[in-house]
Amino acid sequence: MENCRVRFAPSPTGALHIGGVRTALYNYLLAKKLGGTFILRIEDTDQTRYVPGAEDYIMEALAWLGITPDEGPSVGGDYGPYRQSERKSMYKEYALKLVENGHAYYAFDTPEELDARRNEEKAKGNHSFKYDHSVRDQMRNSLTISEDEVKSMLDAGTPYTIRLMVPTDERVAFNDNIRSDVQFSSNELDDKVMLKADGMPTYHLANVVDDYLMKITHVIRGEEWLPSTAHHVLLYKYLGWEESMPEFAHLPLILKPTGNGKLSKRDGAKLGIPVFPLSWNSDNPEDSFKGFRDFGFLPEAVLNFLAFLGWNPGTEEEFFRLEELVGAFDLNKVSKGGARFDFDKAKWFNQQYIINSSNADLLELVKPLAVAKGIEFSDAYLSQCIDLMKERVQFLPDFLEVGYYLFEKVRNYEEKPIRKKWKPEQKAIFEKLLADMVALENFDAASIENTIKAFMEEHGLGFGNVLPFLRIGMAGTMKGPGVFEMMELLGKNEVNERMTAAYTAFDGIKGA
Ligand code: GLU
């Protein structure tokens, strides 16, 4: 489909939730799959909800993940501007056109009047007052006020909104790529505001007008927009654009890790997991988050994880980089049911992508973290650390945190194996072994290994009597990387110092 045009249309009201990133990704994948165009449109008509920095955040998040728009505020394109606030003057004519052809009306009810009415209804036990077909003839609007009076009110500059006149007793039906036939009874739909008193369009009007003017062919967005689509379908009809109506696809909800309920931004803080791509810092600590990037995720892992939140290729294959996702993606394989946000799966993906990254690529990512921590080692050294540790970390900072002992002395020793196996008389034996190692001309892993093996044989010692102590002496833990390689990397002097310190510490632990 040459002319497939899709858009990601976030509102800059704060940090972009991970669900929004998934929406962007699926849009991108479909566009690329069909050889089409991926558009970023900033929906910033609601000035009261505008948050400075949110647009930059959105762009940075997309750039980090490599989901780059073909058209958008920063790249331009033939259908701009791509910020709705810069398109303000375009919308009113469509609202007026709706009024003209009898599908919308002027409403003069003030916010105070609407509040009063809402309260009245509440007092009667009706908590969901809707401005709809059942009440519109009781309100102050151009359906209840004479034409002349309406004209003079408009001439006098009386504030007004324009509301869509939803028909009564009609079925509003549309096809959804994920949910098939979707139907609404028009009686359930309220008379949505199209143009606000400040002259700005609402989301509904601006969204449909822009989708039309930008020649959007597929609207892919979160499930929460499904009810709005009924209004949008009416708008296409009343504006005479039925022929250009896009295809719709409403993506499943992202559920909490437990599977119960929708994943919320509060879940992130509560569970100590990221639910945003990047960190977001605001004056309000409750509105500040640590993102996937700052947890130390690779963008490839996040993409792979997100792609699988609601889609799978229908095969056993789990690893897909962006270009592979483009090949495999299919909107028809997106599930209807909610997708559980399984953070363990995200970690697992990250681990796999770290293992499969080159040392050089990892160096680029780990080096700035090291510098920030004041860890100053040569690239060659860091690169060897990366090689030793890459099968043992989940997040990028782990290279420096889990593997801290490659950069500084051991902070504390794992005590259990020492209590169980260390015997004070071993100290003398180990000192001999250390002397043999220090005497080595080539202090490389193979020579170290040979020396240790020869020594064990000579003294009738098994691996279990020697290696755990060497490991703990070098790294403080049994879980570190290969001990011979680690020793080679640390170098003779450091090994000597660490082992000497360790024997004394081991005696202390055993004696304690
Ligand atoms: N501005 C809407 C949002 O913030 C866009 C919804 C849509 O894609 O139509 O999600």
Boltz pocket constraint, residues with backbone or C-beta under 6 A from the ligand:
constraints:
  - pocket:
      binder: B
      contacts: [[A, 7], [A, 8], [A, 9], [A, 10], [A, 11], [A, 43], [A, 203], [A, 207], [A, 220], [A, 221], [A, 222], [A, 225]]
      max_distance: 6.0
